[in-house]
Amino acid sequence: MVTRKEIVARKCYEICQRVLPRYSNKMGPKTYEFWQLIAMFLYGIVYNLTYRDLEEEFRISEVLRKALNLKEVPHYSTICKAVKRLKEGDLKRLLEESSKLLNVKSEVLVVDSTGLREDDASYYYAKRSGKVRKSWIKMTVVVDVESQIGWRR
């Protein structure tokens, strides 16, 4: 019996295969395909999972690993680093392809992301002290504007 989670994982993988290159770095290790890592990330967005929870869910479920053709589960930091390598154009194409695949007939979608900084140090202080400032995408929201406010062109 095919579960909903397996279907979602397969669809995420299919979308990534259509849009993204197989590997994000020609010279990097070929342990995981870029498709697999970003598909895991998309799956995590659907089910509101943290990177660590995502790693754990794929470690437990053989069905999910098969859906993404994973021989072994990547460490959560590997997924995080792959997401950082995503380009803006890739995100746009992922959104467009997913709306086609899921048969979304909307003309206007709005995407908003919020970020967090690891510390509150100013740029000057961080540079002077040698501190590395990091930022993460905290949340991404996609809204169909037409269905939310009745907006029409």
N, C-alpha and C positions, 0 to 999 in steps of 0.2 A: 504494500500500500504506500502510495506516494503522499508525503505530508506537505502541508503548506510551506513549512520552513525549507524543505528541499526544493520546492518549486521556486521560492523566492531566491534561494542561493543560485539555482541554475539560470534564472532570468538575469540576475546581477552579473554572472559570469558571461552570459551571452551579450549583454550590453557592453561590457568591457572589451570583449573580443572584437566587436564591431568598431569601437571607437579608438582604443588605445593601442600603442605599440606593444609587442610581446614582452620586450625588456626595456626598461627606462634608461639603461646605461649599457652601451656596447661593450665596455671593458669590465663591467662588474661581474660578480659571480652569478651563474645562471641557476641558482638554487630554486628560486621561485619566479614564476612569470609575473610581470607587472599586472596582468589581467587578474591573476589569482588574488594578489594583495588588495587591489582596489575593489574587487568583487566582495572580499571579506569586509572591507570598510563599508561598502554600500549596504551589505547585509546587516552590519552593526547599526547603521542609521535607521533602517526599517524597524529593527527590534530594540532600538534605544540602548545599545550595549556599549560599555566602555571598551577600550582596547584590551584590557586584561580579561574582561568577561567574554569578549569575542574569542580570544585565544582559548579560553577554557571551554567554551561551547563547541568549538571545532575539535578540540582535543577529545572531548567526550563522545561526539557524534561521528561515527564512521560514514553515515549517510551524507552529512554535510561535506566531509572531506572528499567523498566520491563525486559529489555535485560540482566541485571545483577542481577535480583531478589533482588533489593534494596527496603526496606520499607521506609528508610529515607536516605538522602545524608550525607556522612561523611564530617566533617570539613576538609579543605585542609591540615591541619597539621597532621591529622590522616593518610592521604595518604602518605605524606612525611615520616612519621615515619615508615610506612609499607615498603616503598621502601628501607629505611636504613636497615631493617631486612632481605632483600634479600641476599642470599649467592651467591658466585661466581658460584657454581655448579648449583644453581637454574637459574641464568641468562643464563648459557650455555644450560641447558635443555630447557628453554623458546625459545631460538634462534633456537635450533634444531627442536623443535616441531612446531614452527611457519613456518619454512621452509618446513616441511612435509605437514602441513595443507594448506599452500599457494602454494604447488607444485613447490617449487624452486628447480631446478635441479643442482644447483651449488655445486662444491666440496670445493671451498675455499671462505670463507666469512671473512672479516676483520672487527673487532670491535675496535673503538677508543672512549675514553671518556676524556673530559677535566674537570677539577674541579676548584673551586674557594674557597678561604679562606675568612672568614668574615673580618679579619683584617690582617695587615702585621707584627704583633708582632712576635718576635722570640720565639722559644719554651721556652728558658730560661726565658725571660721576662714574658711570659704568665703563666708559672708555679710559678714564684716568686710573681707575682701580683694577682694570683688567677683567672685570666681571663680564660674563657672557649673558646677554639678555635673550630670553627665549619667549616665543609667543605660540599659542595654540588656538586653533579654532574651537571655540566652546560649543557653539550650536549653529546649525544651518537650518533655515526654514524656507520651504518653497510653498507659495500660496497661489492658487488660481484666483486672480483678481476678479474675473467676471463672476464667479460663483460667490465671492465674498461680499462684494458691494454692488452687484448688479451693473457694473460698468460695461458700456458698449462703445465701440468706435463709431 
